[in-house]
Amino acid sequence: MTHKEDIQERLKKIQSEICTALENLDGKARFIEDKWTRAEGGGGISRIIQDGNLFEKGGVNFSAVYGTIPEFLKKELEGKSKSIDFLATGLSIVIHPQSPMVPIIHMNVRYFEIDDKIKWVGGGIDLTPHFVNEADACYFHTEIKKLCDTFSLNYYPEFSKNADDYFFIKHRNETRGIGGIFFDKLMESSGFNMAKLLDFITALAKLFAPVYSHLVEKNKNIPFGENEKKWQLIRRGRYVEFNLIYDRGTKFGLETNGRIESILMSLPKMASWLYDFVPEKNSEEEKTQAYLKKGINWLQAP
């Protein structure tokens, strides 16, 4: 079995496992499945959950697309390959909860191949709390570090810094949330072993359900009111800004004539942009705003 066949089978299996775990967690809503094809080659399986007890909107999407490489990638690969054909497969997840006390979560793992010669993996996982809880942030980062360390002690320090830099809303001068890990273009020519890289992204995908389930169960019953919902919609607005302006996956999907509904499943059902909103002094909103910066060591709760 080739690398591309192997990872596609793994990711489709994990997609089903994650959907089952989230349905059990929600207790009401069920994922709808939407299989789609891309005219230029390939397709995917989008699974969407909406209007549940716990989840307002979310998606667990698998895709495997191929065809002519987009222009923006040709420029990046200039001189490295004469091929114009590519294959990209991956699993992408975004969950927007009903409660503002439960964090938004995102995960993506992907495998990219050009002419069976240039191959790499990328992906990451990050957490966007509406209200930052230091203990939750410490738990999230500690679990990710444990997994990274089983593959390399260099992974977490490098990839967590990448996440700080990547999940950064430049025009706001703030991070999208509390980070996580982010990596891209890990390939054998840079000293990595592809079989181990596939095991790494598989393990990361499998980590999603238990880690997020813990955070949901811990926070789902915390009471909230109108002010907390107002702040949730503002924070969702920041999430939308990042995904539409900076997110590479969104750009790649749009540049390769991907399926719009699947690409934009990462956006929340509702969000807001209040003019010149400033959190009240000494409020939980102000506290969260102060944490939206790079370089925080979340392995030790402040």
C-alpha positions as a Markdown table, in Angstrom:
| # | Residue | x | y | z |
|---|---|---|---|---|
| 1 | Met | 0.0 | 0.0 | 0.0 |
| 2 | Thr | 1.4 | 3.4 | -0.9 |
| 3 | His | 1.6 | 6.3 | 1.6 |
| 4 | Lys | -1.3 | 8.1 | 0.0 |
| 5 | Glu | -3.5 | 5.0 | 0.1 |
| 6 | Asp | -2.5 | 4.2 | 3.7 |
| 7 | Ile | -3.2 | 7.6 | 5.1 |
| 8 | Gln | -6.5 | 8.0 | 3.3 |
| 9 | Glu | -7.8 | 4.7 | 4.9 |
| 10 | Arg | -6.5 | 5.8 | 8.3 |
| 11 | Leu | -8.2 | 9.2 | 8.2 |
| 12 | Lys | -11.5 | 7.9 | 6.9 |
| 13 | Lys | -11.6 | 5.5 | 9.8 |
| 14 | Ile | -10.7 | 8.2 | 12.4 |
| 15 | Gln | -13.3 | 10.5 | 10.9 |
| 16 | Ser | -16.0 | 8.0 | 11.8 |
| 17 | Glu | -14.6 | 7.4 | 15.3 |
| 18 | Ile | -14.6 | 11.1 | 16.0 |
| 19 | Cys | -18.1 | 11.6 | 14.7 |
| 20 | Thr | -19.4 | 8.8 | 17.0 |
| 21 | Ala | -17.6 | 10.3 | 20.0 |
| 22 | Leu | -19.0 | 13.7 | 19.4 |
| 23 | Glu | -22.5 | 12.4 | 18.8 |
| 24 | Asn | -22.4 | 10.5 | 22.1 |
| 25 | Leu | -21.1 | 13.6 | 23.9 |
| 26 | Asp | -23.9 | 15.8 | 22.5 |
| 27 | Gly | -26.7 | 13.3 | 23.1 |
| 28 | Lys | -29.1 | 14.9 | 20.6 |
| 29 | Ala | -27.7 | 16.0 | 17.3 |
| 30 | Arg | -26.4 | 13.6 | 14.6 |
| 31 | Phe | -23.9 | 14.2 | 11.8 |
| 32 | Ile | -25.3 | 14.5 | 8.4 |
| 33 | Glu | -23.0 | 13.0 | 5.7 |
| 34 | Asp | -22.4 | 14.7 | 2.4 |
| 35 | Lys | -20.2 | 12.9 | -0.1 |
| 36 | Trp | -19.0 | 15.2 | -2.9 |
| 37 | Thr | -16.8 | 15.0 | -6.0 |
| 38 | Arg | -14.5 | 17.6 | -7.5 |
| 39 | Ala | -14.6 | 18.1 | -11.3 |
| 40 | Glu | -10.9 | 18.4 | -11.6 |
| 41 | Gly | -10.3 | 15.2 | -9.6 |
| 42 | Gly | -11.1 | 13.6 | -6.3 |
| 43 | Gly | -13.7 | 14.5 | -3.6 |
| 44 | Gly | -14.5 | 14.0 | 0.0 |
| 45 | Ile | -16.9 | 13.2 | 2.8 |
| 46 | Ser | -18.2 | 16.2 | 4.8 |
| 47 | Arg | -19.9 | 15.4 | 8.0 |
| 48 | Ile | -21.7 | 18.3 | 9.7 |
| 49 | Ile | -23.4 | 18.6 | 13.1 |
| 50 | Gln | -25.8 | 21.4 | 14.0 |
| 51 | Asp | -28.2 | 22.6 | 16.7 |
| 52 | Gly | -27.3 | 20.0 | 19.2 |
| 53 | Asn | -27.4 | 20.1 | 23.0 |
| 54 | Leu | -23.8 | 21.0 | 23.2 |
| 55 | Phe | -22.7 | 21.8 | 19.6 |
| 56 | Glu | -24.2 | 24.7 | 17.7 |
| 57 | Lys | -22.2 | 23.9 | 14.5 |
| 58 | Gly | -19.3 | 21.7 | 13.6 |
| 59 | Gly | -17.7 | 19.7 | 10.9 |
| 60 | Val | -15.5 | 16.7 | 10.6 |
| 61 | Asn | -14.4 | 16.6 | 7.0 |
| 62 | Phe | -12.3 | 14.2 | 5.0 |
| 63 | Ser | -11.0 | 15.0 | 1.5 |
| 64 | Ala | -8.7 | 13.6 | -1.1 |
| 65 | Val | -8.3 | 15.9 | -4.2 |
| 66 | Tyr | -5.9 | 15.8 | -7.1 |
| 67 | Gly | -5.2 | 17.5 | -10.4 |
| 68 | Thr | -3.2 | 20.4 | -11.6 |
| 69 | Ile | -1.2 | 22.2 | -9.0 |
| 70 | Pro | -2.4 | 25.7 | -8.2 |
| 71 | Glu | -0.3 | 28.7 | -9.2 |
| 72 | Phe | 0.6 | 29.8 | -5.7 |
| 73 | Leu | 2.2 | 26.4 | -5.0 |
| 74 | Lys | 4.0 | 26.4 | -8.3 |
| 75 | Lys | 5.9 | 29.5 | -7.2 |
| 76 | Glu | 6.8 | 27.9 | -3.9 |
| 77 | Leu | 8.1 | 24.7 | -5.6 |
| 78 | Glu | 10.0 | 26.5 | -8.4 |
| 79 | Gly | 13.1 | 24.5 | -9.4 |
| 80 | Lys | 12.1 | 21.6 | -7.2 |
| 81 | Ser | 9.7 | 19.7 | -9.5 |
| 82 | Lys | 8.7 | 19.8 | -13.1 |
| 83 | Ser | 5.4 | 18.1 | -12.4 |
| 84 | Ile | 2.2 | 20.0 | -12.3 |
| 85 | Asp | 0.1 | 17.3 | -10.7 |
| 86 | Phe | -0.7 | 16.9 | -7.0 |
| 87 | Leu | -2.7 | 14.9 | -4.5 |
| 88 | Ala | -3.8 | 16.3 | -1.2 |
| 89 | Thr | -5.7 | 14.3 | 1.4 |
| 90 | Gly | -6.6 | 15.3 | 5.0 |
| 91 | Leu | -9.0 | 15.5 | 7.9 |
| 92 | Ser | -10.2 | 18.9 | 9.1 |
| 93 | Ile | -12.3 | 19.6 | 12.2 |
| 94 | Val | -13.8 | 22.7 | 13.7 |
| 95 | Ile | -16.4 | 22.7 | 16.5 |
| 96 | His | -18.4 | 25.7 | 17.7 |
| 97 | Pro | -20.1 | 24.9 | 21.0 |
| 98 | Gln | -23.4 | 26.3 | 22.2 |
| 99 | Ser | -22.0 | 27.4 | 25.6 |
| 100 | Pro | -19.5 | 30.3 | 25.8 |
| 101 | Met | -17.9 | 28.4 | 28.6 |
| 102 | Val | -16.8 | 25.6 | 26.3 |
| 103 | Pro | -13.9 | 26.3 | 23.9 |
| 104 | Ile | -13.9 | 26.3 | 20.1 |
| 105 | Ile | -11.5 | 23.6 | 18.8 |
| 106 | His | -9.8 | 23.1 | 15.5 |
| 107 | Met | -7.6 | 20.2 | 14.1 |
| 108 | Asn | -6.2 | 19.5 | 10.7 |
| 109 | Val | -3.9 | 16.8 | 9.4 |
| 110 | Arg | -2.9 | 16.5 | 5.8 |
| 111 | Tyr | -0.7 | 14.6 | 3.4 |
| 112 | Phe | 0.5 | 16.2 | 0.1 |
| 113 | Glu | 2.2 | 14.5 | -2.8 |
| 114 | Ile | 3.5 | 15.7 | -6.1 |
| 115 | Asp | 4.3 | 13.2 | -8.9 |
| 116 | Asp | 5.1 | 10.5 | -6.2 |
| 117 | Lys | 8.4 | 12.3 | -5.5 |
| 118 | Ile | 7.8 | 15.3 | -3.3 |
| 119 | Lys | 5.8 | 14.3 | -0.3 |
| 120 | Trp | 5.1 | 16.1 | 2.9 |
| 121 | Val | 2.7 | 16.2 | 5.9 |
| 122 | Gly | 1.3 | 19.2 | 7.8 |
| 123 | Gly | -1.4 | 20.0 | 10.3 |
| 124 | Gly | -2.0 | 21.0 | 13.8 |
| 125 | Ile | -4.5 | 21.4 | 16.6 |
| 126 | Asp | -5.4 | 24.6 | 18.5 |
| 127 | Leu | -7.9 | 25.7 | 21.1 |
| 128 | Thr | -9.9 | 29.0 | 21.2 |
| 129 | Pro | -11.6 | 29.5 | 24.5 |
| 130 | His | -14.1 | 32.3 | 24.7 |
| 131 | Phe | -13.0 | 32.7 | 28.3 |
| 132 | Val | -9.4 | 31.5 | 29.0 |
| 133 | Asn | -9.2 | 29.0 | 31.9 |
| 134 | Glu | -5.6 | 28.5 | 32.9 |
| 135 | Ala | -6.1 | 24.9 | 34.1 |
| 136 | Asp | -7.8 | 23.9 | 30.8 |
| 137 | Ala | -5.0 | 25.6 | 28.8 |
| 138 | Cys | -2.4 | 23.7 | 30.8 |
| 139 | Tyr | -4.2 | 20.4 | 30.3 |
| 140 | Phe | -4.6 | 20.9 | 26.6 |
| 141 | His | -0.9 | 21.8 | 26.0 |
| 142 | Thr | 0.3 | 19.0 | 28.4 |
| 143 | Glu | -1.6 | 16.3 | 26.5 |
| 144 | Ile | -0.3 | 17.6 | 23.2 |
| 145 | Lys | 3.3 | 17.6 | 24.5 |
| 146 | Lys | 3.0 | 14.1 | 25.8 |
| 147 | Leu | 2.0 | 12.9 | 22.3 |
| 148 | Cys | 4.7 | 14.9 | 20.6 |
| 149 | Asp | 7.4 | 13.6 | 23.0 |
| 150 | Thr | 6.7 | 10.0 | 22.0 |
| 151 | Phe | 7.9 | 10.9 | 18.5 |
| 152 | Ser | 10.5 | 13.6 | 19.2 |
| 153 | Leu | 11.4 | 15.9 | 22.1 |
| 154 | Asn | 11.9 | 18.7 | 19.5 |
| 155 | Tyr | 8.3 | 18.5 | 18.2 |
| 156 | Tyr | 6.4 | 20.4 | 20.9 |
| 157 | Pro | 8.8 | 23.3 | 21.4 |
| 158 | Glu | 9.1 | 23.9 | 17.7 |
| 159 | Phe | 5.5 | 23.2 | 16.7 |
| 160 | Ser | 4.0 | 25.2 | 19.6 |
| 161 | Lys | 6.0 | 28.3 | 18.6 |
| 162 | Asn | 4.8 | 27.7 | 15.0 |
| 163 | Ala | 1.2 | 27.8 | 16.3 |
| 164 | Asp | 1.8 | 31.1 | 18.1 |
| 165 | Asp | 3.1 | 32.6 | 14.9 |
| 166 | Tyr | 0.5 | 31.0 | 12.6 |
| 167 | Phe | -2.7 | 31.5 | 14.6 |
| 168 | Phe | -2.0 | 35.2 | 14.9 |
| 169 | Ile | -4.5 | 37.9 | 13.8 |
| 170 | Lys | -2.0 | 40.5 | 12.6 |
| 171 | His | -4.4 | 43.3 | 12.1 |
| 172 | Arg | -5.6 | 42.8 | 15.7 |
| 173 | Asn | -2.2 | 42.1 | 17.2 |
| 174 | Glu | -3.6 | 39.1 | 19.1 |
| 175 | Thr | -3.6 | 35.4 | 18.9 |
| 176 | Arg | -6.7 | 33.5 | 17.9 |
| 177 | Gly | -6.7 | 31.6 | 21.1 |
| 178 | Ile | -4.2 | 29.8 | 23.4 |
| 179 | Gly | -2.4 | 28.0 | 20.5 |
| 180 | Gly | -1.4 | 24.4 | 20.4 |
| 181 | Ile | 0.8 | 23.0 | 17.6 |
| 182 | Phe | 1.2 | 23.7 | 13.9 |
| 183 | Phe | 3.6 | 22.2 | 11.4 |
| 184 | Asp | 3.9 | 22.2 | 7.6 |
| 185 | Lys | 6.0 | 20.6 | 4.8 |
| 186 | Leu | 7.6 | 18.0 | 7.0 |
| 187 | Met | 9.3 | 15.7 | 4.4 |
| 188 | Glu | 12.1 | 13.1 | 4.1 |
| 189 | Ser | 14.4 | 15.5 | 2.3 |
| 190 | Ser | 14.5 | 17.5 | 5.6 |
| 191 | Gly | 15.5 | 14.5 | 7.6 |
| 192 | Phe | 12.1 | 13.1 | 8.6 |
| 193 | Asn | 10.9 | 9.5 | 8.1 |
| 194 | Met | 7.6 | 9.5 | 6.2 |
| 195 | Ala | 6.3 | 6.3 | 7.9 |
| 196 | Lys | 6.9 | 7.9 | 11.3 |
| 197 | Leu | 5.3 | 11.2 | 10.1 |
| 198 | Leu | 2.2 | 9.3 | 9.1 |
| 199 | Asp | 2.1 | 7.6 | 12.5 |
| 200 | Phe | 2.4 | 11.1 | 14.1 |
| 201 | Ile | -0.5 | 12.7 | 12.3 |
| 202 | Thr | -2.6 | 9.6 | 12.9 |
| 203 | Ala | -1.8 | 9.7 | 16.6 |
| 204 | Leu | -2.7 | 13.5 | 16.7 |
| 205 | Ala | -6.0 | 12.8 | 15.0 |
| 206 | Lys | -6.8 | 10.1 | 17.5 |
| 207 | Leu | -6.0 | 12.5 | 20.4 |
| 208 | Phe | -8.8 | 14.9 | 19.3 |
| 209 | Ala | -11.8 | 13.0 | 20.8 |
| 210 | Pro | -10.5 | 12.3 | 24.3 |
| 211 | Val | -9.0 | 15.7 | 24.8 |
| 212 | Tyr | -12.0 | 17.7 | 23.6 |
| 213 | Ser | -14.4 | 15.4 | 25.4 |
| 214 | His | -12.6 | 16.1 | 28.7 |
| 215 | Leu | -12.9 | 19.9 | 28.1 |
| 216 | Val | -16.5 | 19.7 | 27.1 |
| 217 | Glu | -17.5 | 17.6 | 30.1 |
| 218 | Lys | -15.6 | 19.8 | 32.5 |
| 219 | Asn | -17.2 | 23.1 | 31.3 |
| 220 | Lys | -20.6 | 22.3 | 29.8 |
| 221 | Asn | -22.6 | 22.9 | 32.9 |
| 222 | Ile | -21.0 | 26.2 | 34.0 |
| 223 | Pro | -23.8 | 28.8 | 34.1 |
| 224 | Phe | -23.7 | 31.8 | 31.8 |
| 225 | Gly | -25.8 | 34.8 | 30.9 |
| 226 | Glu | -26.3 | 37.5 | 28.2 |
| 227 | Asn | -22.9 | 39.1 | 28.7 |
| 228 | Glu | -21.1 | 35.8 | 28.2 |
| 229 | Lys | -23.1 | 35.1 | 25.0 |
| 230 | Lys | -22.3 | 38.6 | 23.7 |
| 231 | Trp | -18.6 | 38.0 | 24.3 |
| 232 | Gln | -18.8 | 34.6 | 22.6 |
| 233 | Leu | -20.2 | 36.2 | 19.4 |
| 234 | Ile | -17.4 | 38.8 | 19.5 |
| 235 | Arg | -14.7 | 36.1 | 19.8 |
| 236 | Arg | -16.4 | 34.1 | 17.0 |
| 237 | Gly | -16.0 | 37.2 | 14.9 |
| 238 | Arg | -12.3 | 37.1 | 15.5 |
| 239 | Tyr | -12.3 | 33.5 | 14.5 |
| 240 | Val | -14.0 | 34.4 | 11.2 |
| 241 | Glu | -11.5 | 37.1 | 10.5 |
| 242 | Phe | -8.6 | 34.7 | 10.8 |
| 243 | Asn | -10.1 | 32.0 | 8.7 |
| 244 | Leu | -11.1 | 34.2 | 5.9 |
| 245 | Ile | -7.9 | 36.3 | 5.8 |
| 246 | Tyr | -5.0 | 34.1 | 6.9 |
| 247 | Asp | -5.9 | 30.4 | 7.0 |
| 248 | Arg | -3.9 | 28.4 | 4.4 |
| 249 | Gly | -6.4 | 25.6 | 4.2 |
| 250 | Thr | -9.1 | 28.1 | 3.2 |
| 251 | Lys | -6.9 | 29.6 | 0.6 |
| 252 | Phe | -5.8 | 26.2 | -0.7 |
| 253 | Gly | -9.4 | 25.1 | -1.0 |
| 254 | Leu | -10.5 | 28.2 | -2.8 |
| 255 | Glu | -7.5 | 28.3 | -5.1 |
| 256 | Thr | -8.1 | 24.6 | -6.2 |
| 257 | Asn | -11.8 | 25.0 | -6.8 |
| 258 | Gly | -12.7 | 23.1 | -3.7 |
| 259 | Arg | -16.2 | 22.6 | -2.4 |
| 260 | Ile | -17.3 | 25.9 | -0.8 |
| 261 | Glu | -19.7 | 24.4 | 1.8 |
| 262 | Ser | -16.9 | 22.1 | 3.0 |
| 263 | Ile | -14.2 | 24.9 | 3.0 |
| 264 | Leu | -16.4 | 27.3 | 5.0 |
| 265 | Met | -17.8 | 24.8 | 7.4 |
| 266 | Ser | -15.2 | 26.3 | 9.9 |
| 267 | Leu | -17.3 | 29.4 | 10.2 |
| 268 | Pro | -19.8 | 29.7 | 13.1 |
| 269 | Lys | -23.5 | 29.8 | 12.7 |
| 270 | Met | -23.6 | 33.3 | 14.3 |
| 271 | Ala | -20.9 | 35.9 | 15.1 |
| 272 | Ser | -20.8 | 39.6 | 15.7 |
| 273 | Trp | -18.6 | 42.7 | 15.2 |
| 274 | Leu | -19.4 | 45.5 | 17.7 |
| 275 | Tyr | -17.9 | 48.9 | 16.9 |
| 276 | Asp | -14.9 | 49.7 | 19.1 |
| 277 | Phe | -15.8 | 47.2 | 21.8 |
| 278 | Val | -13.6 | 47.4 | 24.9 |
| 279 | Pro | -14.0 | 44.9 | 27.8 |
| 280 | Glu | -14.9 | 46.2 | 31.2 |
| 281 | Lys | -11.9 | 46.7 | 33.5 |
| 282 | Asn | -11.1 | 43.7 | 35.7 |
| 283 | Ser | -13.7 | 41.6 | 33.9 |
| 284 | Glu | -13.3 | 38.0 | 32.7 |
| 285 | Glu | -13.4 | 39.4 | 29.2 |
| 286 | Glu | -10.5 | 41.7 | 29.9 |
| 287 | Lys | -8.6 | 38.8 | 31.5 |
| 288 | Thr | -9.0 | 36.7 | 28.4 |
| 289 | Gln | -8.0 | 39.5 | 26.1 |
| 290 | Ala | -4.7 | 39.9 | 28.1 |
| 291 | Tyr | -3.9 | 36.2 | 27.4 |
| 292 | Leu | -4.2 | 36.6 | 23.6 |
| 293 | Lys | -0.5 | 37.0 | 23.0 |
| 294 | Lys | 2.4 | 34.9 | 21.9 |
| 295 | Gly | 5.0 | 33.2 | 24.2 |
| 296 | Ile | 2.9 | 32.1 | 27.1 |
| 297 | Asn | 4.1 | 28.9 | 28.7 |
| 298 | Trp | 0.9 | 27.0 | 29.1 |
| 299 | Leu | 2.6 | 23.9 | 30.4 |
| 300 | Gln | 2.6 | 25.7 | 33.8 |
| 301 | Ala | -0.8 | 27.3 | 34.6 |
| 302 | Pro | -0.2 | 30.9 | 35.6 |
